[in-house]
Amino acid sequence: MEDKEKMPENEGSESKDKKAGKPKSFLQTVREIDAADRKAELAEEARIAEERAKREEKQRKAYEDKLRQERIELMKLRQGVISEEDIETAPEEVRTYTVWEKIGNFFYHNKALIIVGAMFLALVIFLVYDFIRKERPDVQAMYIAADFDMSYYSGELTEQWSKYCPDYNGDGEPLARLYYVPTGYADDTMASLYYAQGDRTKLIGEFQSGNVVMIIGDKDAYQSIGALEDVFADCREIFPDDPYAEEIGYRLAGTDFMDMLGADAVDDTDLYVSFRKPVDTMGMKKEKMQVNYDHAVEFWTNFLAEHRIDGLDLPPTPDVQPLPIDEANYDYMESAESTSSAE
């Protein structure tokens, strides 16, 4: 019986030993690591707090010593023991900044002014550059007839024309420029309407400026902008006894203008070179426009001296038909919309 009673005790001790030798679970290991890390964090926080407390205590004592010293000096000053000159003030700490720190500090405190200044400087540079590079013609002319082949030749005319142009503006570069701005389009479509309106806007702007006095066009083009009456000077008075000079302008077909350009596809039979009467415009006084007028007439006179063809019998240009509406050639909206809807 004693042996049987001892047997369970031995088995129990062996099971305890087995449990004691059992490896730790993952969660238990994690808990122990977390506990160790937490203990280390608490120790570090305690150390930092202790250092902060020592630093604050040191600052507090220094401040109290300073106040104590100031009270002592104030009492001595009131009692007449010392004077104000005897009181020594603690020298302020002077910090030395590096060059980059000074530059960074300057930009930081003045960034708004620097940005505005940079934008203003960029604008000034752009305007100066644009003024220097901007083309300043001595004489400007416009070709307004709806002859689209002329758009390919007008840009090539500058070099050939400019040799007949004096340097009126004194920039050292005689320059005569021809601008092509057609007044009408062949078809009544929405696209034609938009192009016509854009060209009309440019044409109105040029007429308002007063810079362009010399106009090349036909009667249809002049009619479309209302320039058949009281707009152009009588060329018979400018070029008396010249058979190519008519009331509305000078017949371009009486010159080798198109041959000079090599523009064989452009018909110049009905074209005129006309000169606007000097008047007050929105952008120019009559006196200034008179100067431009005189320059344009002199330039064309110089051109005729070499490019006029004698002995031609030019047929008269046909009169234009009355317009069915006040703004023909530009009032395409209804016809363009009807054409689009029909398609």
Secondary structure as UniProt FT lines:
FT   HELIX           2..20
FT   HELIX           26..79
FT   HELIX           84..86
FT   HELIX           99..109
FT   HELIX           111..133
FT   STRAND          139..143
FT   TURN            148..149
FT   HELIX           150..153
FT   HELIX           154..156
FT   HELIX           157..162
FT   TURN            163..164
FT   TURN            168..169
FT   STRAND          176..180
FT   HELIX           190..209
FT   STRAND          214..217
FT   HELIX           219..224
FT   TURN            225..226
FT   HELIX           235..238
FT   TURN            240..241
FT   TURN            243..244
FT   STRAND          250..251
FT   HELIX           252..254
FT   HELIX           257..261
FT   TURN            264..265
FT   TURN            269..270
FT   STRAND          272..276
FT   HELIX           286..307
FT   TURN            310..311
FT   TURN            326..330
FT   HELIX           333..342
//
